[in-house]
């Protein structure tokens, strides 16, 4: 449990540092918009409950995958392919910025104030 709390603390600290970067804010906003659009789509077209649709979108964008749900129509499958190509890059770019915030929290300060 202590290990989990320490990891959570590092993650939140990385996110805090990442929010100081305007590129991260743009990536975060685009990722949220992608998650929202996918959630709305799968809720309406596939008839999923909104939390199930959000879960499917999250596991799709992080490339984990969902073993039980497969889109049922050709339209949904085409949307999913486009959704993956558009969203996976955004998601991993956002994760990379959070990782940079964890590993190099003072880098942003030195870039702004070169000595």
TORKOLFI-911384 format. One record per residue (C-alpha): residue number from 1; residue in three letters; chain; x, y, z. Coordinates in steps of 0.25 Angstrom, whole numbers, plus 5000, padded with zeros to 4 digits. Example, Ala and Ser with C-alpha at 12.3 -4.5 7.8 and 13.67 -1.06 7.14 Angstrom:
2
1/ALA/A/5049/4982/5031
2/SER/A/5055/4996/5029
END
This chain:
115
1/UNK/A/5000/5000/5000
2/UNK/A/5011/5009/5003
3/UNK/A/5017/5007/4990
4/UNK/A/5004/5010/4983
5/UNK/A/5003/5023/4991
6/UNK/A/5018/5027/4987
7/UNK/A/5015/5024/4972
8/UNK/A/5002/5032/4973
9/UNK/A/5010/5044/4979
10/UNK/A/5020/5043/4968
11/UNK/A/5009/5043/4957
12/UNK/A/5002/5054/4963
13/UNK/A/5014/5062/4964
14/UNK/A/5018/5059/4949
15/UNK/A/5004/5064/4945
16/UNK/A/5005/5076/4953
17/UNK/A/5019/5079/4946
18/UNK/A/5013/5076/4933
19/UNK/A/5002/5086/4934
20/UNK/A/5012/5097/4934
21/UNK/A/5015/5093/4919
22/UNK/A/5005/5099/4909
23/UNK/A/5007/5088/4900
24/UNK/A/5003/5078/4911
25/UNK/A/4990/5086/4913
26/UNK/A/4987/5085/4898
27/UNK/A/4989/5070/4898
28/UNK/A/4981/5068/4911
29/UNK/A/4970/5076/4905
30/UNK/A/4970/5069/4892
31/UNK/A/4971/5055/4899
32/UNK/A/4959/5059/4907
33/UNK/A/4951/5063/4895
34/UNK/A/4955/5050/4888
35/UNK/A/4950/5042/4900
36/UNK/A/4937/5050/4901
37/UNK/A/4934/5049/4886
38/UNK/A/4937/5034/4887
39/UNK/A/4928/5032/4899
40/UNK/A/4917/5039/4893
41/UNK/A/4918/5031/4880
42/UNK/A/4919/5017/4886
43/UNK/A/4907/5021/4896
44/UNK/A/4898/5025/4885
45/UNK/A/4902/5016/4873
46/UNK/A/4906/5003/4881
47/UNK/A/4896/5006/4892
48/UNK/A/4907/5005/4903
49/UNK/A/4905/5011/4917
50/UNK/A/4913/5024/4917
51/UNK/A/4923/5018/4928
52/UNK/A/4925/5005/4919
53/UNK/A/4927/5014/4907
54/UNK/A/4937/5023/4914
55/UNK/A/4944/5010/4919
56/UNK/A/4945/5004/4905
57/UNK/A/4950/5018/4900
58/UNK/A/4961/5018/4910
59/UNK/A/4966/5004/4908
60/UNK/A/4966/5006/4893
61/UNK/A/4974/5019/4894
62/UNK/A/4984/5013/4903
63/UNK/A/4985/5000/4894
64/UNK/A/4981/4991/4905
65/UNK/A/4969/4986/4898
66/UNK/A/4956/4980/4902
67/UNK/A/4954/4965/4901
68/UNK/A/4939/4965/4901
69/UNK/A/4934/4977/4893
70/UNK/A/4935/4978/4878
71/UNK/A/4927/4988/4871
72/UNK/A/4915/4982/4864
73/UNK/A/4913/4990/4851
74/UNK/A/4922/4994/4840
75/UNK/A/4921/5008/4843
76/UNK/A/4925/5006/4857
77/UNK/A/4937/4998/4853
78/UNK/A/4941/5009/4843
79/UNK/A/4940/5019/4854
80/UNK/A/4948/5011/4863
81/UNK/A/4959/5010/4853
82/UNK/A/4959/5025/4851
83/UNK/A/4958/5027/4866
84/UNK/A/4970/5019/4869
85/UNK/A/4979/5025/4859
86/UNK/A/4975/5039/4863
87/UNK/A/4975/5037/4878
88/UNK/A/4986/5028/4881
89/UNK/A/4997/5038/4877
90/UNK/A/4990/5049/4885
91/UNK/A/4989/5039/4898
92/UNK/A/5004/5035/4897
93/UNK/A/5009/5049/4895
94/UNK/A/5001/5053/4907
95/UNK/A/5007/5042/4915
96/UNK/A/5021/5045/4910
97/UNK/A/5019/5059/4916
98/UNK/A/5014/5054/4929
99/UNK/A/5027/5045/4929
100/UNK/A/5036/5057/4926
101/UNK/A/5029/5064/4938
102/UNK/A/5032/5052/4947
103/UNK/A/5047/5050/4942
104/UNK/A/5051/5064/4939
105/UNK/A/5042/5074/4948
106/UNK/A/5053/5085/4948
107/UNK/A/5056/5085/4933
108/UNK/A/5045/5094/4930
109/UNK/A/5050/5104/4940
110/UNK/A/5064/5104/4934
111/UNK/A/5059/5106/4920
112/UNK/A/5051/5118/4924
113/UNK/A/5063/5124/4932
114/UNK/A/5076/5121/4925
115/UNK/A/5088/5125/4933
END
